[in-house]
Amino acid sequence: MDKIFRRFLIGEALDFSKPIINSIPAEDKPNEHYVKGFITFDVTKSEVAINNAIQKIKTDLDKKGLEVTGVMLVNVYGGASNYLNGPMNADFKNTNASDPFKIEKVGKSDKELSGEKNRDKNLGYATSRGNALKDAILKAFPSQGATSNVYARIMDTGGVIDEKRDVNLYPIPGQQAAFTLKLNVKQKEKEIPEFNAFDVFKQTESNRSGRAPSYYGSENIKIGGKDVLICKILSRNGNLGLKVDLPDIGLTKFQASISFDKSSNMYKITNNNGKEFTKQQWTWIYWYLTNDEKGNNNCKAIDYVELPSWLKSIDLSKVKFGATDKEHEFVHNKSKHDLVNENRNMKRVKLTEKDLYRIVRETLNEESRGENYMFFSNLTQMRRQLDIMIKEFDPNKVNDILNNGHDWADDHITEAKVNIDQVFDFFMNKLKGKKK
């Protein structure tokens, strides 16, 4: 572990009331990033807390222009309060609200605590929280081959559930998760804006070296025994070039030589650095040969210039840099092309007026359910699933499965009951209180 990672794990004063995410690059490894985070779990909003944490990781990296190419390491430390049907010994405490990463070991109590018999079950809950966060991270980012570890620990909340703890003495809930990640990252591809070729090229600065007295306009010259109208860019210049870079469209400056090959009766344009021209450079050359500074087409003999075959067949007025049309785009953005191809290959379905009416009606019905309709939908689904498990599952077979390495299912049901109990009691108190 390098020094910067070790310092990174020590932690700084942070606000724990919302997902806390911090990321730094690895020392001398620009393609590696370390992330540490801390979240607390509300019984009814555990999934929300996890999703918010992952979204914050993505947002923080996005602000740095980075995207994750792979997860190398995930360590998650799931926590539970030191109470389950009675108080129990805590493993650690973190009582510094400004630094939830800082924890201290806690010694065992001399008293016999009634909740100790439920210690393994409580650690199971902490493990479940850690696994839920770990699985969400591995799902959110490319993670093939990642090493992942989940650790469980009982946090000191004063021997009571989170809701009953003294927040002055125990400001941080026991239902929590701290985590560290080691990520492979890369700079995100810059989104290429869409430019019309004519609009872009008119802003470029060019140069050419020609013979006096004039190297603008056109003139008739003999080629293969024929009089051909040739622009003086070709006939009176030995060089031409682009003097500036246009990084937004991938166009780089260059200097080129112009020569006439008598054996083929063709003009040749060659890059002075000995490399092939890029598509962007060829497109600029084609524009330059057919448009002078005033925008007049003055080179009518483009057929006497050796150009790539694809270039002679395009319509320059339709060329756009950054467009999603492959036929007229010369700065290729693979993600855009994949999307275009996906849309082109999508199955097309014809909708009748009746179909449209049904879709609109269902959409309106969906919207009329209210913002919390999923709460009631989830209750209905849980009831349906419970009815099936109680009425249709063979108890003997279920027992055999639970006893053969799948006792985690029992833990999940127990934890779900605790969660349901809390929600049920909450609403019973609220609703009974209103009736009174």
Number of C-alpha atoms within 10 A of each C-alpha: 5 8 9 13 17 10 10 17 15 10 15 14 12 16 13 21 15 13 20 20 19 19 18 15 18 19 12 7 9 13 15 20 23 19 20 22 23 25 25 24 20 16 15 12 11 17 16 12 20 23 17 15 22 20 14 17 20 17 14 15 21 14 9 11 14 19 19 21 16 19 24 18 18 22 18 25 22 31 31 28 29 30 27 20 14 15 23 28 25 25 18 20 22 21 21 16 19 16 17 25 23 17 14 13 12 14 10 10 10 7 8 10 14 14 17 19 14 16 18 11 18 26 21 21 26 27 22 20 27 25 21 17 27 22 13 16 20 17 10 15 16 16 20 10 10 15 13 17 14 20 17 22 25 26 32 31 30 22 20 19 20 24 11 10 19 13 15 9 12 19 19 26 25 31 25 25 27 20 23 20 20 22 26 23 19 16 15 13 11 9 10 16 12 15 17 16 22 17 11 14 17 15 8 14 12 16 11 17 14 18 11 8 7 12 18 17 14 21 16 13 14 11 15 12 7 9 11 16 17 22 26 20 25 26 21 21 20 17 20 23 21 20 13 13 14 13 10 15 20 17 20 15 16 17 17 20 16 20 17 16 12 10 7 12 14 17 18 17 22 17 17 13 10 8 8 11 17 13 17 19 20 18 22 20 20 17 19 21 19 18 17 17 10 7 12 10 16 19 21 14 15 17 11 17 19 16 17 11 8 8 13 14 8 13 9 18 12 13 19 24 23 22 21 21 16 16 11 18 21 23 21 17 17 10 11 16 15 12 12 14 14 11 11 10 9 8 8 8 6 7 9 9 8 8 11 11 12 12 11 11 12 12 11 11 11 12 11 10 10 9 9 8 12 11 9 10 11 11 11 12 11 12 12 11 12 12 12 11 13 10 10 9 11 10 12 9 10 12 12 11 13 14 10 8 9 13 12 14 12 12 18 15 11 14 17 14 12 14 14 14 11 14 13 12 11 11 11 12 10 11 11 9 9 8 6 5
